[in-house]
């Protein structure tokens, strides 16, 4: 089935009003606060038809939290009209939790943040253009949501909305962003690992053909733009690449992709993880390489393509690259938001450990090829919306200030250069010290994110590891 956002619109850019198609939804929370555009109203009408035609009985309404993990509620068929009229409520405290699920900010005290006191509700507003029918769950649909307070006001910590706000700034500067995704992960089959250490080994991939076929069928059925499935270095280490897409769509794709892979594998008795360096994966960690380019809104021209008197990249691309490098330490808090991800920053590992760029050099943090830039510093567990938003914030500052990235490196692991943060704690400190991020996101958002991640890092530091036990228990 095609995703609902592929329905043709009227000529002239959708100037007709689709809302009469859903007369029953008029006057509800979504209509009252003007939360859908014409395309979304039309897609909502298509959802109603698909539910009837396919006999769907359950719809999952999901939103991505601060960690990029989906939360939400599953509604029965009879409840769908109400959800398409008024949204779905969920506790606001979901936005105040660290990676353990523990709330790190007060909700039941007088100093609780307005809008979150008492763990009151927020409203999940479905985006009908993201609707999919799940191929692995019987008679079940799936839709992504944005967050609003019951007053209709935006929830400042809705990460999907944060990305759209930053893309809006970019649009006002005259550009649209395109993102390509290379996402690595591990699959453990029945507790076993396959052979590793041979990049793109065909027989190794064939050993995982059951998983490859499962993912290919499922992801295609979800209308995700699957391009390739590859075997990487490590045991059970796979990589999926997606066709390039507009930035907001690409972030949605990754959100859906990760959840789909984990659910499909689990149903077949396997375990898929986007943790960058699981225990026992000695040969290689996993990363998320984020390809990015710009297109001029006025002309449609590819803005990173070099001109007649330019080599490798345009001046626009050079300035964008200058921004990516200048703000890389702060952006690391979003590109690599877990304690484990920093164990990937190793010399000579095909993962960067310092802030450099190279001309088609896979050891550099940013690899420049004609027409696009590839940031290789991210981990696959990153929140897609915040990771992409961090690139917009950094790159746009580079455009505004005409930042120069300097010459490319030919020795990405030997050149004397600024190191990427060596821990999550260092990355949060860099984020909190970067005024460009504070201006773009607001100090309130920086404080919220920093507090959640500092709690995660503090719990890590307080944990007595197996290494410590082995090293010191008998020695001292």
Buried (B, 14 or more C-beta within 10 A) or exposed (E): BEBBBEBEBEEEEBEEEBBEBBEEBEEBBBBEBEBBEBBBBBBBBBBBEBBEEEEBEBBBBBBBBBBBBBBBBBBEBEBBBBBBBBBBEBBBBBBBBBBEEEBBBEBEEEEBBEBBBEBBBBBBBBBBBBBBBBBBBEBBBBBBBBBBBBEBEBBBBBBBBBBBBBBEBBEEEBBBBBBBBBBBBBBBBEEEBBEBEEBEBEEBBEBBEEBBEBBEEBBEBBBBBBBEBBBBBBBBBBBBBBEBBBBBBBBBBBBBBBBBBBBBBEEBEBBBBBBBBBEEBEBBBBBBBBBBBBBEBEEEEBBBBBEEEEEBBBBBBBBBBBBBBBBBBBBBBBBBBBBBBBBBBBEEBBBBBBBBBBBEBEBBBBBBBBBBBBBBBBBBBBBBBBBBBBBBBBBBBBBEEEBBBEEBBEEBBEEEBEEBBEBBBBBBBBBBEBEBBBEBBBEEBBEBBBBBBBBBBEBBEEEEEEEEEEEEEEEE
